[in-house]
Amino acid sequence: ILKTGIPKIDFEEPQTRPDGSRLWLRTTKIPMKNSQGEVIGIFGSYEDISLRKQADDALKKNEERFALVMDATSDGLWDFSFKTGEVYVSPAFYHTLGYEYLEIEPTFRVWKKLIHPDDVETVFSSINDHLNNRTPNYSVECRIKNKNGRWTWVLNRGKVAERDPDGRPVRMVGTQTDIHERKIMEQAIRESEFKYRNMIEHSFDIVFTLDNRGVFLEANEAFLREGNYERGDIIGSNFSAMVHPEEAETALGLFEKSMAGEVCEFELRARRKNGSYGWYYFINTPIHGSDGKVESIHGIARNIMERKLAEVALRESERRYRLIVENATDVVFTVDLQGYFTYVNPPVHKLTGYTQVELTGSHFTRIIPEGWRKKLLKHYIRQIDHRVPETLMELPILTASGEEKWVELIVTLRLKGNEPIGLQSIVRDITDRKLAQDALKQSEEKYRFLVENITDVIYALDPVGNITYINPTIEQMSHYTANELIGRNFTEFIHPEDLPDLLESYSRTMEGRYEPSEFRIVDKDGSVKYVRTS
């Protein structure tokens, strides 16, 4: 200024304090001149603007920091002026939709055209609610068309940043976030839940969910049908109210096990709405929360009442059978674990020729043929080792005279507590039955040999005339094999002219009247043969 004489008006310059710290001044400096126009001094003023400069520097750093954050994030920033209609849109806003920065015009009109038609009303309803101070901010999820023409789900959030004195919005800022993957995942979860729930609701099994207190959270239709309940009767109630009083303690213990993380399978009685109880088989599976703790129990149950009734009927049948056997004239004996007789009843003498005294204390193999001893001993050992309650077998025994008789042996395992102490057997003489079976077998073999080798054809028909048996002699009389004829109707092989009379004769025979017939049959090669049948 001294050299040039040119004033400097309202400029900023730094100064250093004596302590070395820096301050900023806004100053004005004007040259002072004499009457000849020579600069003889400077007239100046200054203002300490250090605080403002610090604020400006902080603002600049914040803006730089914000710019870095916005560049690093996928969220798009927008800033809309209601006065000018201008819109600032960050690069990420474009990238969300697959566009390059400023590839499309950043105007409100263009943005509105990109919104899915089904979402337009929702979007602008949300905007208007906020502009009219009905909501603290604007937030809406909608679909926007991206560059490739597909719809992308985004979350738009915004807030009026400035209003005029009359409360009218002047400026509004916000962000746009790509939430497409999240929405696709949510849709997949909804579909999965729908399929799962649909499967559960149409399941024949009872399905339910309990919370960590044992309160029903869910119950499917099978549950409601089974107990004749309404949904309101179940949801919110505790499972303990449905358990038979005699099994309440057991049920509570099983619930605690499941809450401890154990899968439990069990059977117990549960109450129906009318107060009756049914037997059910349950599988309770613990469901863990994100913290790893069990937060609920998923249960599946099935009605096993029919099976339980069958078991009761079976036990009653066995009791009646045992009562009959114990009071019958059959032989009853007991042996210890080493196989020695500890008791035999009087009928043993009639069956074996031995007295009670002679057999008591002797080994059971005394009355068993040598070829059967190892087999029977192995059978007894297996029954004892495997805790088989009762077995049944047929075998021969030797009488005191050396005669062989066949018997049916029912062997019951005798227990004291849970430990075997011996066996109890009921013996029935089946010698006559065995002889009859052998005789019948021999008779059948003789009959079959006779039928298979006789020179006449022998056959059997069912009520509708299908051939159920024919002996091999047919193969000598015709070109058919026996297997070719089995299952076919005899009318297929009768000469057409003889068939009406033969059918009438067949009907009379089916009524029980014996009536021989003569007729013609047609062989496989088409030749005709005369036959007589009875």
Secondary structure, DSSP 8 states (H G I E B T S, - for coil): -TTT---EEEEEEEEE-TTS-EEEEEEEEEEEE-TTS-EEEEEEEEEE-HHHHHHHHHHHHHHHHHHHHHHHSS-EEEEEETTT--EEE-HHHHHHTT--TTSS---HHHHHHHB-TTTHHHHHHHHHHHHTTSSSSEEEEEEEE-TTS-EEEEEEEEEEEEE-TTS-EEEEEEEEEE-HHHHHHHHHHHHHHHHHHHHHHT-SSEEEEEETTSBEEEE-HHHHHHHT--HHHHTTSBGGGGB-GGGHHHHHHHHHHHHTT--EEEEEEEE-TTS-EEEEEEEEEEEE-TTSSEEEEEEEEEE-HHHHHHHHHHHHHHHHHHHHHHTSSSEEEEE-TTSBEEEE-TTHHHHHS--HHHHTTSBGGGGS-HHHHHHHHHHHHHHHHTT-SEEEEEEEEE-TTS-EEEEEEEEEEEEETTEEEEEEEEEEE-HHHHHHHHHHHHHHHHHHHHHHH-SS--EEE-TTSBEEEE-TTHHHHSS--HHHHTTSBGGGGB-TTTHHHHHHHHHHHHTT----EEEEEE-TTS-EEEEEE-
